[in-house]
Amino acid sequence: MTCLGSAGSIVNTTGNILTGSIVLSGTNFFAETGAILSASGTWSGNTASGSSLNFQFYNDPANQQGAQDTNDRPGNVLGVGGFLSGGDPAFSATGSLDSVLDPDFYSLTIVMSFTLVPNAVLSNLTFSETTTQNTTTPVPEPASMLLLGTALLGAGVRRWRQKRA
């Protein structure tokens, strides 16, 4: 598992609705088959409806750079998601990176936009990539088996002829 980013907590102590964005970005990512992006966190404090967290994942196949600021969105949108306060305090979501499968490295940018009502706390926010190793069992192809069988049959016939002679 690779932790792409983690924020300790965002606390709104202003008495007003607080909005903002956080951008996590980097280069040289490689999506293996089975790679999963996940996001999780916890609402606390004022968990009444009104607070929200939205995120977007971007893939830049050129691997030129990650985002330079909170308005920069390099590459293609891989996925979007969001969470609202007012329900279960803990939240999590996952999404597959199989849609990327670039043959080369790429940059990955995660944009988190949030709205927090007064006294709301967003904590334990983590974004990560997990790759499961798929194990495969090699299966011989029929032509190879036929060739092997023919060679064994030929060796057996030759030995039988040598014994008769």
N, C-alpha and C positions, 0 to 999 in steps of 0.2 A: 504494500500500500504506500502510495506517495501522498503526503499531505501537501496540497496545493496552497492552502492558506488557512489561517486561523485568527480569529479576533477574540480577545479576552471578553470584552463586553462593550455595548453602546448603551449609555444611560441618558435619558432625557430629564434633566433637572431644570429646564428653562421655564416651565409653566406654560409653554406654547407647544404647538405641534412642531416637531423637528423632522426635517427631511434631509437626505443626503445620499451620497454614493460612495462606494468603495470599489476599487478596481484592483484585481490581482492578475498579474500577467507574467509570462515568461516564454522563452524559446526552447527549442530542441526537445519537444515532446514527440512521442511516437506511439500511435494507437495500435496495440496488439489486439488480436481477436479476443473477445471476452473482457475488454477494458470497460470499466464502469466508473462514471463520475457520480459522486454523492455529495449531498449537502445536508447539514443538520445543525440544530441549535435549540435554544430554550427561550421562551418568553417568561418574564417575571415582573414583579412590581405591579403596575397597572396593566392587567391583561385584558381589559375591556376591549371590545371591538374598536377598530380605528387604526391600530398599528399594523404595518405590513412590511414584508420583505419580498422583493422580486429579484430574480437573478437571470442572467443570460450568459451562455457559453459561446465563445467565438473561436473559430479555427482559421489561422492564416497559413495557407499552404506554402507561401513564399518564405516563411520562417524568418522574415526580415526583422521584426521587432514585436514586442508586446505593446500593450496600450501605453501611450505617453502621458495621458491625463484621463480624467473621469469622463470626458466626452469622446475619447478615441475608441473606435470599435473596429479593430483590424480584422479583416477576413470575413468568413461566412458564419451565420448563426447556426450553431449546433443544436441548441435547445434552450428553452425558457421554462421558468417555474416560479412559483410564488407561495407565500405562507401568510396567513392572517392570524392575528391574535384573537383571543376570545374563546378558544376551544382548549384542546390538550396543550399544556405548556411546552412539551417537547415536540419537535417536528423533524422530519427527515424525508429525503427523496433521492431517488437514484435514476440514472439515465445511461444508456449504452453509448460508448464511443465507436461502435462498429461502423457508424455512418461515416467516420473520418477515413480510416484506413488509407491514408496517404502513403505512397511508397517511400517517402522521405520524411525527415523531421519537419515539424510545423510549430508555430507559436500558438499558445492557448491563452485566452483572456476570459476572465470571469468578472462580470459587472454586477454588483449588488446595489440595488436602490432600496432605501428604506424610508418609512414614515413611522415616527414614534409619537404616541399621544403623551401628554405630561405624565411623568413618573413611570413610564414604561422602560423596561430593560430587555435588551436583546443580548444574550450571552451564549457562550460555548459554541459559537458559530464556526463551523469547520467545513471546508471543501476538500475532497480527496479523490484520488484515482486509485482504483483497485484492479489488478489484473489477475485473473484466475488462470492457472496453467492447465491447459487442456492436454490430457495424455491420450495418445493414439496408439493403436496396435497396427503394425504394418501388415498388410494383406498381400500375399503374392499374387501377381497377375497371372491369368491362365496361360499366356504364351510362354512365360518362364517355366511354369510347371510342365508344360508340354515338352519343351526343350530338354529339361532335366529328365523327364520320363523316357524320352527317346534315347538319350545318352545312356541311361541305365539299361534299357532294353538292348541296345547295341553291344554294350559291354557283356551282358549276360549271354547273348547269342555267340559272341566271339569266344568266350570261355567254354561254352558248350561244344563248339566246333573243335577247339583245341583238345578237349578231353576225348573226343571221338577219333581224333587223328592219331 
